[in-house]
């Protein structure tokens, strides 16, 4: 049986994309990346995709009149590749309700905090400012709200005295790279079951 196809969406460095590629190569994740889509023409993730032999598509949001028009183009690419699962890996765009309704229960996101605590783009900075002792990583299904939706996996990350944002983010990334492939496999194992 052929491995299920996933689409990975990235905006920046693509470290989670690279972790997914590595998990597939090591046999920890039984999937194939059909496409890596970026909304940023300068994303390093594009280079990572080319190096891994994964088709990379850039959809520049500046070429679209609305968020929904961008999302329709994104959806077309994903549907052409017949991806069963859409994996947001540092994808810094808020998807429209139209997109979420078009792909119900098929979109995963990873967030650098223990949701519902610290949603948004500055989760690591916010955790440090609040002086909490533990933050972490959440993998969740995407719904129409930001950093919301059913939680699939969470792992804690301790905040150490004197932690900088960069040091904490580095430890969070290591946890992300471990649990995202695990969460993706868990979801793929559930497809086709009722």
N, C-alpha and C positions, 0 to 999 in steps of 0.2 A: 504494500500500500504506500502511495506517495505521501511524503511529509506534507502537512498542512502549510499553506502559504500565509505569511504575515507581511504586513506593511509597517515600516518603522518611520516615524516622522520626527525630524530633528531640526533645531535652529542654530546650534552652536558647535561645541567641540565633538560631540558624538561619543562620549565615553560609555554611556549606557548602550549605544548601538554596538560599540566594539565588544562590550561584555556579552551581548546577545550573540554576536558572530562567534566569539570564543566558546560560548556554551553549546552552540550548534556543532562546532568543529569537534568538541570533546565528547559529544553525544549526550550531554546533560539536557539538551533541549531538542526535541524531535520536531523540527520545523524547518522551513526554508524561507528566507527573506526574499520576497518577490520584487520589492522596491523599497528604496529609502527616499523619502520625500523631504525636501527642505524648503522653507520659506525664506531662506537667507542665502543669496548667491555666494557669499563669502564664508559660509560655514565650513569648518574643518571636517565635519561629518561627511561632506561630499567626497573629500579625499579618502577618508576611511572606507567609504562604500566602494569607490573605484579600486582601491587596493585589495578589498575583499572580494572583488568580482560581482558586486551587487549593483544592479541598475540604480542609478541616482537620477532623480527628477527634481528640478528647481521650479517652484511655482512662486514667482515674485508677487507679493500682495500689492505692490505699487501699480501693477498692471490691471487691477480690477477696481470696479466702481464701488463695490460693497464687500462686506465680510461674507455675505451669502454667496456672492459671485465667486469669490476665492474658494469657498468651501465646496461649491459645485465642481470646480475644476479639480480640487483635491479628491473629491469623491469619484470623479471619472477615472482618474489615474488608479486609484485603489481598486475600483471595480474592474477595470481592464486587466489588472493583475490577478483578479479573483482571490484577493486576500480574505481569509476567514476572520482575521483579527487585526485591528489597528492599534499599534503600540506607540504611544506618545513618549518620546525619550528626549526630554529637554526641548520640547516643541513649545515655543513661547507665544502661541496664538490661542485666543479663546475661540473655540469652535461654536458655530451658530446653532441655535436650537434645531434648525433644519437638518444640519449634518448629524447631530446626535440622534434625532428621530429616524434618519435614514439608515443608521447603523446601530440599532438598539442592542445593548448588551455585548457589543463587539469592540468597544474602545477602552483601552487601558491607559492609565496615567500613573506616573511615579512622582511622589512629592517628598521633599526633604524635611518632613516633620511628621509627628504622630497626629494626623487629622482626627478630629476636627480642630485641633490646636494649630495655630499659625498657618492659615491658608494664605495664598498670594505669593508674589514673586520674591519676597524678602524673608522667607521663613527662617532661615538660619540666623540672620541678623536679629529678627524679632525674638527668637528663642534666647539669644545671648542678652538682649536688652531686658527681657523679663526675668533674667537670672534663674531660669529653671535648671534643675539638675539633670534632667533627661529630655532629650528630643528623640528623633528617629527618622524612620522612613515608612511611607505608606504607599502601597499599590492599591489602586481602586478603579472601579468601573467609572467611566465618565457619564455624567448626566448633564442637564441643562444649566446647572449652577457651577460656579468656579470652585475647584478643589473640593468637590462634593461627590456623592455617589457611593454605592455599596463598597465597603472595604474588603479587599481580598486578602492582603497580608500586611502586617506591620512588624517592624523590628526596632527596638530601642537603641539609642546611641547615647552614652553618658557624656555630659558636658564636664570637662575637666577645669580645675582652677587655672585661670590665665589663658584659657582658650581664645584664640583669635577666630574671626569668621573663616579665614582660609584653612586653619588647622581643623576646625570642626567640620567644615564642608568636605575636606579630604577624607575624614573618617566616615562621614555620611555616604560619600561616593562609593567607598569600599563595600559598605553594606548594600547600597543600591545594586551594585554589580553582582552581588550574590543572590539577592532575592528577586530581581526582575525576571531573570530566566526561569526561576522556580515558579513564579506567579503565572508567567505566560504558559508554561507547561501545564499547570493546574487547570487553566481555562481551556486550553486545547484538549485536554483529556475529557473535559465535560461536554465538548461540542458533539452533537448527534445523540446525546442521551436525553431522555425525557423524564 
